[in-house]
Amino acid sequence: MVGKNPASESYLRIKSRYFSTLCLDSEVIRLPKNINECDLLNTINSLNTNSNVDGILVQLPLPGHIDADKVIESISVEKDVEGLSPGNVHAWAKAIPNLVPATALGVLALLKYYRISLEGKHAVIVGRSMIVGKPVLHLLLKENCTVTICHSRTKQLERHTRQADILIAAVGEAHLIKADMVKKGAIIVDVGVNFLDGKLVGDVDFKALKSKTSYISPVPGGSGPATVSMLAGNLLLAAELQKTGDNKKQKECLRHYYTNYAIVPDTNYC
């Protein structure tokens, strides 16, 4: 964590509480906002080579004087629990089971948990970040959805959102999605994290849309806890992958097990 960010602080609090219930050890390394890039990279390298560390996550955004891509790319692929290193991006972009951004996995997990049929549905994503928009696009394509991706500069946004069977809001603008922008019976997952008058709110006007939708996730709640759950899953997968060494068959089995929600939990699966 470099500097301070209210959204990141909220996420870290949820993660710390949840991880403690799973008996997972986690540590927040807090670095000053004015840290130079070289020192940050050295910190990450020390974690890459520390055999007691199974997963590394750098909280985004980073201060403007630091090259975020360079920092993320410096994380060991097998310790990259946020799934943003080049090797992991290549994998999820090609629908190969691997470490995928936890927030995107959280969106899919919510839809799967409530047994929402995805095949053939029109999903509209508002937001194109590497943490949510782009990986959610690939996850939903893998589920045979038809996907439209929008963003902060999309003209006449409501024309697209009104067509959505499933709407993923992840652009970072408080209450951007109003009641008249969504068709009746739509399914909404709100991934927005915004602070309005000191309160945590999403990208969706929850009160106005609650009675109009089939399903809608709240903020706070909803995608936040789901994200932390998926982060824990990524951490466990990362730990197991590192323990298997060069056993490619075992690695492939583990990746499939952790990314297939239809599998009944079985400790002897692999």
Sequence and secondary structure as in RCSB ss.txt:
>XXXX:A:sequence
MVGKNPASESYLRIKSRYFSTLCLDSEVIRLPKNINECDLLNTINSLNTNSNVDGILVQLPLPGHIDADKVIESI
SVEKDVEGLSPGNVHAWAKAIPNLVPATALGVLALLKYYRISLEGKHAVIVGRSMIVGKPVLHLLLKENCTVTIC
HSRTKQLERHTRQADILIAAVGEAHLIKADMVKKGAIIVDVGVNFLDGKLVGDVDFKALKSKTSYISPVPGGSGP
ATVSMLAGNLLLAAELQKTGDNKKQKECLRHYYTNYAIVPDTNYC
>XXXX:A:secstr
 BS  HHHHHHHHHHHHHHHHTT       B TT  HHHHHHHHHHHHT TT   B   S   TTS HHHHHHTS
 GGGBTT  SHHHHHHHHTT SS   HHHHHHHHHHHHTT   TT EEEEE   TTTHHHHHHHHHHTT EEEEE
 TT TTHHHHHTT SEEEE S  TT B GGGS TT EEEE   EEETTEEE SB HHHHTTT SEE  SSSTHHH
HHHHHHHHHHHHHHHHHHTTT HHHHHHHHHHHH TTS   TT  
